[in-house]
Amino acid sequence: MADYELHFAGQKIATLTNTGGDCPWFHGSYVLFPAFEKARSLFAQESALLDADRIDEWDDLWTAHLAPNLSLRPLDGSEDITRFLIHFDKAHAWWRY
């Protein structure tokens, strides 16, 4: 069962299932929804900038395009989380708040 819904610009784009972590990061599996396509290229750019250690450019992208549009909704009924980081690879996601 999923632990969170990830929303981008008010639309559910993914569910996240926490499978463990390494404090302060949570690790998990995800299921993407069709609305993820609106954010796919931003997450691809975000990942490429991190991999290339281009942190200033990554910060600009995150701050201007991802962070203002993302929210993490805990499925336990807790308040939405709006200040967090999240990254995706082909099989897993990891996030912190």
Backbone as ProteinMPNN parsed JSONL, in Angstrom:
{"seq_chain_A": "MADYELHFAGQKIATLTNTGGDCPWFHGSYVLFPAFEKARSLFAQESALLDADRIDEWDDLWTAHLAPNLSLRPLDGSEDITRFLIHFDKAHAWWRY", "coords_chain_A": {"N_chain_A": [[0.834, -1.176, 0.0], [0.502, 2.219, -0.804], [2.268, 4.992, 0.646], [2.366, 7.714, 0.259], [1.109, 10.342, -1.856], [2.289, 11.967, -4.701], [2.099, 15.175, -5.91], [1.922, 17.358, -8.706], [1.623, 20.563, -9.767], [-0.978, 20.514, -8.803], [-2.007, 18.064, -9.663], [-2.197, 14.533, -9.253], [0.697, 12.75, -9.625], [2.188, 10.555, -8.958], [2.427, 7.665, -6.798], [3.999, 6.823, -3.747], [5.79, 4.334, -2.051], [7.117, 3.681, 0.973], [10.038, 1.943, 1.514], [12.124, 1.754, 3.195], [15.093, 3.322, 4.446], [17.725, 5.756, 4.871], [18.542, 7.703, 7.18], [18.69, 11.144, 6.64], [17.009, 10.386, 4.572], [14.254, 8.876, 2.892], [13.477, 5.837, 1.242], [12.018, 4.275, -1.595], [9.521, 2.511, -3.552], [7.703, 3.334, -6.55], [4.707, 4.329, -8.267], [3.826, 5.554, -11.304], [1.628, 8.026, -12.672], [-0.408, 9.028, -15.518], [-0.288, 11.872, -15.576], [2.281, 12.403, -14.775], [3.841, 12.85, -16.947], [3.889, 15.572, -17.45], [5.841, 16.509, -15.774], [8.041, 14.96, -16.255], [10.316, 15.647, -17.93], [11.459, 17.691, -16.418], [12.245, 16.32, -14.078], [14.091, 14.604, -15.249], [16.042, 16.424, -16.145], [16.768, 17.463, -13.665], [17.927, 15.226, -12.415], [20.085, 14.734, -14.163], [21.6, 17.075, -13.807], [22.316, 16.843, -11.098], [23.845, 14.469, -11.218], [25.964, 15.401, -12.742], [27.146, 17.061, -10.997], [26.455, 19.744, -10.983], [25.51, 21.841, -9.156], [24.605, 24.495, -8.65], [23.09, 25.07, -10.945], [21.269, 22.985, -10.723], [19.957, 23.756, -8.351], [18.741, 26.147, -9.213], [16.905, 25.124, -11.124], [15.369, 23.394, -9.498], [14.318, 25.207, -7.591], [12.938, 27.098, -9.155], [11.205, 25.648, -10.884], [10.404, 23.047, -10.007], [10.042, 22.786, -7.073], [8.029, 24.835, -6.447], [5.764, 23.701, -7.502], [5.312, 21.181, -6.493], [3.874, 18.834, -4.206], [3.703, 16.701, -1.383], [1.637, 14.268, -0.339], [0.784, 12.76, 2.54], [-0.673, 9.61, 3.066], [-1.769, 8.952, 5.444], [-3.373, 10.86, 6.395], [-2.147, 13.089, 7.422], [-0.94, 16.523, 7.246], [-0.305, 18.026, 4.024], [2.959, 17.977, 2.608], [5.162, 20.441, 1.729], [7.713, 21.354, 1.58], [10.321, 19.742, 0.567], [12.607, 17.303, -0.79], [12.935, 15.295, -3.68], [13.9, 12.497, -5.629], [14.179, 10.528, -8.582], [14.964, 7.334, -9.964], [15.267, 4.726, -12.408], [13.959, 2.645, -11.096], [13.445, 3.27, -8.433], [12.588, 5.671, -5.862], [13.725, 8.414, -3.865], [13.403, 10.436, -1.02], [13.222, 13.338, 1.106], [12.215, 15.23, 3.942]], "CA_chain_A": [[0.0, 0.0, 0.0], [1.267, 3.457, -0.909], [2.356, 5.843, 1.831], [2.249, 9.109, -0.147], [0.821, 10.743, -3.228], [3.086, 13.098, -5.15], [1.303, 16.036, -6.782], [2.622, 18.395, -9.456], [0.645, 21.533, -10.272], [-2.308, 20.117, -8.366], [-2.424, 16.76, -10.176], [-1.456, 13.38, -8.74], [1.601, 12.227, -10.653], [2.808, 9.302, -8.513], [2.314, 7.226, -5.413], [5.28, 6.378, -3.212], [5.718, 3.37, -0.965], [8.358, 3.691, 1.729], [10.594, 0.603, 1.7], [13.268, 1.851, 4.093], [15.747, 4.609, 4.356], [19.012, 6.052, 5.467], [18.216, 9.015, 7.726], [17.309, 11.624, 6.66], [16.322, 10.031, 3.331], [13.367, 7.725, 2.762], [13.632, 5.161, -0.044], [10.821, 3.517, -1.876], [9.064, 2.229, -4.908], [6.714, 4.306, -6.993], [3.823, 4.073, -9.397], [3.597, 6.82, -12.004], [0.334, 8.242, -13.313], [-0.227, 9.751, -16.78], [0.051, 13.283, -15.354], [3.725, 12.524, -14.547], [4.465, 13.324, -18.192], [4.074, 17.026, -17.358], [7.034, 16.794, -14.977], [9.116, 14.009, -16.579], [11.531, 16.29, -18.426], [12.075, 18.422, -15.307], [12.942, 15.356, -13.23], [15.257, 14.123, -16.01], [17.049, 17.487, -16.063], [17.194, 17.522, -12.27], [18.819, 14.095, -12.195], [21.312, 14.945, -14.944], [22.394, 18.13, -13.161], [22.913, 16.267, -9.885], [24.884, 13.516, -11.625], [27.095, 16.164, -13.267], [27.604, 17.912, -9.899], [26.182, 21.137, -11.359], [24.586, 22.118, -8.065], [23.96, 25.807, -8.803], [22.048, 24.927, -11.97], [20.238, 22.131, -10.134], [19.199, 24.579, -7.403], [17.889, 27.048, -10.001], [15.822, 24.325, -11.69], [14.501, 22.937, -8.409], [13.661, 26.354, -6.963], [12.043, 27.801, -10.082], [10.255, 24.846, -11.642], [9.878, 21.871, -9.319], [9.56, 23.035, -5.706], [6.755, 25.564, -6.317], [4.666, 22.925, -8.078], [5.235, 19.848, -5.898], [3.448, 18.583, -2.826], [3.735, 15.308, -0.978], [0.452, 14.067, 0.491], [0.801, 11.515, 3.3], [-1.972, 8.94, 3.008], [-2.268, 8.728, 6.802], [-4.214, 11.993, 6.755], [-1.334, 14.223, 7.868], [-0.906, 17.666, 6.341], [0.575, 17.958, 2.868], [4.336, 18.435, 2.803], [5.513, 21.259, 0.566], [9.163, 21.595, 1.589], [10.959, 18.431, 0.524], [13.368, 16.944, -1.988], [12.64, 13.953, -4.179], [14.641, 12.103, -6.826], [13.738, 9.268, -9.179], [15.736, 6.625, -10.975], [14.373, 3.845, -13.17], [13.222, 1.685, -10.277], [13.232, 3.712, -7.057], [12.585, 7.099, -5.529], [14.183, 8.72, -2.526], [12.929, 11.762, -0.669], [13.427, 13.796, 2.487], [11.503, 16.46, 4.322]], "C_chain_A": [[0.883, 1.245, 0.0], [1.21, 4.245, 0.393], [2.101, 7.312, 1.51], [1.706, 9.204, -1.565], [1.706, 11.941, -3.517], [2.24, 13.872, -6.15], [2.204, 17.068, -7.439], [1.558, 19.282, -10.077], [-0.787, 21.072, -9.99], [-2.805, 18.778, -8.872], [-1.565, 15.657, -9.573], [-0.609, 12.812, -9.865], [2.224, 10.894, -10.262], [2.314, 8.949, -7.121], [3.672, 6.671, -5.021], [5.029, 5.416, -2.065], [7.079, 3.318, -0.295], [8.815, 2.248, 1.956], [11.811, 0.607, 2.615], [13.89, 3.215, 3.992], [17.092, 4.637, 5.026], [18.909, 7.499, 5.916], [19.164, 10.079, 7.194], [16.492, 11.237, 5.425], [15.428, 8.813, 3.514], [13.608, 7.139, 1.38], [12.352, 4.394, -0.315], [10.581, 3.252, -3.338], [8.011, 3.269, -5.274], [5.868, 3.736, -8.117], [3.54, 5.431, -10.02], [2.212, 6.842, -12.627], [0.55, 9.045, -14.585], [0.177, 11.219, -16.608], [1.541, 13.488, -15.08], [4.427, 13.082, -15.785], [4.719, 14.819, -18.169], [5.354, 17.386, -16.63], [8.236, 15.934, -15.376], [10.4, 14.699, -17.019], [12.225, 17.097, -17.331], [12.834, 17.478, -14.382], [14.166, 14.773, -13.947], [16.382, 15.159, -15.97], [17.638, 17.562, -14.659], [18.212, 16.426, -11.976], [20.148, 14.284, -12.92], [22.205, 16.009, -14.303], [23.043, 17.629, -11.877], [24.064, 15.331, -10.228], [26.141, 14.227, -12.111], [27.685, 17.109, -12.216], [27.505, 19.399, -10.255], [25.116, 21.67, -10.401], [23.901, 23.473, -8.202], [22.839, 25.746, -9.825], [20.908, 24.047, -11.461], [19.343, 22.948, -9.208], [18.264, 25.538, -8.135], [16.683, 26.302, -10.557], [14.839, 23.91, -10.602], [13.667, 24.092, -7.864], [12.633, 27.004, -7.877], [10.933, 26.93, -10.653], [9.655, 23.653, -10.899], [9.271, 22.218, -7.965], [8.228, 23.787, -5.647], [5.539, 24.752, -6.766], [4.44, 21.574, -7.423], [4.63, 19.868, -4.498], [3.419, 17.081, -2.609], [2.593, 15.125, 0.011], [0.548, 12.731, 1.218], [-0.597, 10.892, 3.304], [-2.502, 8.563, 4.388], [-3.128, 9.887, 7.286], [-3.454, 13.189, 7.289], [-1.386, 15.345, 6.832], [0.031, 17.413, 5.167], [1.936, 18.547, 3.212], [4.723, 19.206, 1.549], [6.997, 21.597, 0.509], [9.854, 20.24, 1.7], [11.79, 18.322, -0.736], [12.95, 15.546, -2.389], [13.423, 13.724, -5.461], [14.11, 10.751, -7.284], [14.866, 8.66, -9.986], [14.769, 5.652, -11.638], [13.512, 2.946, -12.301], [12.83, 2.188, -8.895], [13.109, 5.234, -6.98], [13.193, 7.252, -4.146], [13.829, 10.181, -2.26], [13.238, 12.061, 0.793], [12.626, 15.057, 2.703], [11.819, 16.826, 5.752]], "O_chain_A": [[1.884, 1.311, 0.714], [0.233, 4.174, 1.139], [1.671, 8.073, 2.377], [1.827, 8.274, -2.362], [1.857, 12.827, -2.677], [1.728, 13.305, -7.115], [3.131, 17.588, -6.816], [0.697, 18.811, -10.821], [-1.682, 21.221, -10.823], [-3.924, 18.382, -8.544], [-0.357, 15.821, -9.402], [-1.121, 12.439, -10.92], [2.733, 10.174, -11.12], [1.848, 9.804, -6.368], [4.4, 6.122, -5.848], [4.169, 5.65, -1.216], [8.075, 2.953, -0.92], [8.079, 1.435, 2.516], [12.458, -0.425, 2.791], [13.268, 4.158, 3.503], [17.529, 3.675, 5.657], [19.157, 8.417, 5.135], [20.377, 9.902, 7.305], [15.376, 11.727, 5.259], [15.788, 7.851, 4.193], [13.912, 7.876, 0.442], [11.685, 3.922, 0.605], [11.316, 3.695, -4.221], [7.498, 3.986, -4.415], [6.259, 2.799, -8.812], [3.07, 6.347, -9.346], [1.691, 5.812, -13.055], [1.59, 9.688, -14.729], [0.923, 11.746, -17.433], [2.027, 14.618, -15.143], [5.48, 13.71, -15.679], [5.663, 15.294, -18.799], [5.901, 18.467, -16.847], [9.34, 16.16, -14.881], [11.475, 14.363, -16.521], [13.453, 17.18, -17.316], [13.941, 17.794, -13.947], [15.173, 14.481, -13.302], [17.545, 14.804, -15.781], [18.848, 17.706, -14.487], [19.244, 16.682, -11.355], [21.21, 14.024, -12.355], [23.425, 15.856, -14.263], [24.197, 17.954, -11.597], [25.127, 15.389, -9.609], [27.252, 13.731, -11.922], [28.611, 17.867, -12.507], [28.36, 20.2, -9.878], [23.974, 21.916, -10.791], [22.714, 23.586, -7.896], [21.762, 26.301, -9.606], [19.736, 24.317, -11.726], [18.118, 22.847, -9.271], [17.118, 25.721, -7.723], [15.557, 26.793, -10.47], [13.627, 24.056, -10.76], [12.454, 23.966, -7.696], [11.568, 27.417, -7.417], [9.827, 27.419, -10.885], [8.505, 23.293, -11.146], [8.089, 21.961, -7.741], [7.363, 23.408, -4.857], [4.406, 25.099, -6.433], [3.476, 20.884, -7.755], [4.849, 20.796, -3.719], [3.148, 16.302, -3.523], [2.577, 15.748, 1.072], [0.41, 11.678, 0.595], [-1.589, 11.588, 3.523], [-3.553, 7.932, 4.502], [-3.564, 9.908, 8.437], [-4.065, 14.216, 7.585], [-1.816, 15.144, 5.696], [1.022, 16.692, 5.286], [2.047, 19.486, 3.999], [4.622, 18.686, 0.438], [7.482, 22.079, -0.515], [9.958, 19.667, 2.785], [11.685, 19.152, -1.639], [12.646, 14.71, -1.538], [13.59, 14.633, -6.274], [13.653, 9.94, -6.479], [15.639, 9.378, -10.62], [13.559, 5.758, -11.436], [12.438, 2.525, -12.729], [11.969, 1.594, -8.247], [13.475, 5.962, -7.903], [13.174, 6.315, -3.348], [13.937, 11.039, -3.137], [13.479, 11.161, 1.598], [12.39, 15.841, 1.784], [11.317, 17.83, 6.258]]}, "name": "protein", "num_of_chains": 1, "seq": "MADYELHFAGQKIATLTNTGGDCPWFHGSYVLFPAFEKARSLFAQESALLDADRIDEWDDLWTAHLAPNLSLRPLDGSEDITRFLIHFDKAHAWWRY"}
